[in-house]
Amino acid sequence: MKIGEVISRARRAAGLKQKELAAAAGVHVQTLKRLEGGAGAGYSTVRALERALARHGATWRETDGGYELTVRLGSKAKD
């Protein structure tokens, strides 16, 4: 799984729209859209998105085979 797909899944699991995540990370929404669409991004952009997602309960780590995504659902989660 590519990093853009991990970010997209984490964003959706956290209940965030692209515009919301981009604003929380301090990146342009078009940058996020391109990344989720398969384009590359700089290290600082990915780290900013990772920090923003972590504030919403989503984290990931790089593994030998790609990335492992963990999403912590808080009390606001709906069934």
C-alpha positions as a Markdown table, in Angstrom:
| # | Residue | x | y | z |
|---|---|---|---|---|
| 1 | Met | 0.0 | 0.0 | 0.0 |
| 2 | Lys | 1.4 | 3.4 | -0.9 |
| 3 | Ile | 1.6 | 6.2 | 1.6 |
| 4 | Gly | -1.2 | 8.2 | -0.2 |
| 5 | Glu | -3.6 | 5.3 | 0.2 |
| 6 | Val | -2.6 | 4.9 | 3.9 |
| 7 | Ile | -3.3 | 8.6 | 4.4 |
| 8 | Ser | -6.6 | 8.4 | 2.6 |
| 9 | Arg | -7.8 | 5.4 | 4.6 |
| 10 | Ala | -6.7 | 7.0 | 7.9 |
| 11 | Arg | -8.4 | 10.3 | 7.0 |
| 12 | Arg | -11.7 | 8.5 | 6.2 |
| 13 | Ala | -11.5 | 6.4 | 9.3 |
| 14 | Ala | -11.0 | 9.5 | 11.3 |
| 15 | Gly | -14.1 | 11.0 | 9.7 |
| 16 | Leu | -12.2 | 13.9 | 8.1 |
| 17 | Lys | -12.8 | 15.5 | 4.7 |
| 18 | Gln | -9.7 | 16.3 | 2.6 |
| 19 | Lys | -10.2 | 20.0 | 3.3 |
| 20 | Glu | -10.3 | 19.4 | 7.0 |
| 21 | Leu | -7.2 | 17.3 | 7.1 |
| 22 | Ala | -5.3 | 19.7 | 4.8 |
| 23 | Ala | -6.2 | 22.6 | 7.1 |
| 24 | Ala | -5.2 | 20.7 | 10.3 |
| 25 | Ala | -1.9 | 19.7 | 8.7 |
| 26 | Gly | -1.2 | 23.2 | 7.2 |
| 27 | Val | -0.9 | 21.8 | 3.7 |
| 28 | His | -2.8 | 22.9 | 0.6 |
| 29 | Val | -5.8 | 20.7 | -0.2 |
| 30 | Gln | -4.5 | 20.1 | -3.7 |
| 31 | Thr | -1.3 | 18.7 | -2.3 |
| 32 | Leu | -3.4 | 16.2 | -0.3 |
| 33 | Lys | -5.6 | 15.3 | -3.2 |
| 34 | Arg | -2.5 | 14.6 | -5.4 |
| 35 | Leu | -0.9 | 12.5 | -2.7 |
| 36 | Glu | -4.0 | 10.5 | -2.1 |
| 37 | Gly | -4.2 | 10.1 | -5.9 |
| 38 | Gly | -0.8 | 8.5 | -6.1 |
| 39 | Ala | 1.6 | 11.4 | -6.5 |
| 40 | Gly | 4.6 | 11.7 | -4.2 |
| 41 | Ala | 5.1 | 14.3 | -1.5 |
| 42 | Gly | 8.0 | 15.6 | 0.5 |
| 43 | Tyr | 8.9 | 14.3 | 3.9 |
| 44 | Ser | 7.7 | 17.4 | 5.7 |
| 45 | Thr | 4.3 | 17.2 | 4.1 |
| 46 | Val | 3.9 | 13.6 | 5.0 |
| 47 | Arg | 5.0 | 14.2 | 8.6 |
| 48 | Ala | 2.6 | 17.2 | 8.9 |
| 49 | Leu | -0.3 | 14.9 | 7.7 |
| 50 | Glu | 0.8 | 12.2 | 10.1 |
| 51 | Arg | 0.8 | 14.5 | 13.1 |
| 52 | Ala | -2.7 | 15.9 | 12.1 |
| 53 | Leu | -4.1 | 12.4 | 11.8 |
| 54 | Ala | -2.5 | 11.3 | 15.1 |
| 55 | Arg | -4.6 | 14.1 | 16.8 |
| 56 | His | -7.6 | 12.3 | 15.4 |
| 57 | Gly | -6.6 | 8.8 | 16.6 |
| 58 | Ala | -5.0 | 7.5 | 13.4 |
| 59 | Thr | -1.4 | 6.4 | 13.3 |
| 60 | Trp | 0.8 | 4.2 | 11.1 |
| 61 | Arg | 4.2 | 2.8 | 10.9 |
| 62 | Glu | 6.4 | 1.6 | 8.1 |
| 63 | Thr | 6.9 | -2.2 | 7.9 |
| 64 | Asp | 8.9 | -4.4 | 5.6 |
| 65 | Gly | 5.8 | -4.9 | 3.4 |
| 66 | Gly | 4.5 | -1.4 | 3.4 |
| 67 | Tyr | 2.5 | 0.4 | 6.2 |
| 68 | Glu | 0.5 | -0.7 | 9.2 |
| 69 | Leu | -2.4 | 1.5 | 9.9 |
| 70 | Thr | -4.0 | 1.8 | 13.4 |
| 71 | Val | -7.1 | 3.9 | 14.1 |
| 72 | Arg | -8.2 | 4.5 | 17.7 |
| 73 | Leu | -11.9 | 5.2 | 17.8 |
| 74 | Gly | -13.0 | 7.6 | 20.6 |
| 75 | Ser | -16.3 | 8.0 | 22.4 |
| 76 | Lys | -17.5 | 10.1 | 19.5 |
| 77 | Ala | -17.5 | 7.1 | 17.1 |
| 78 | Lys | -20.8 | 6.1 | 15.7 |
| 79 | Asp | -21.9 | 2.5 | 15.1 |
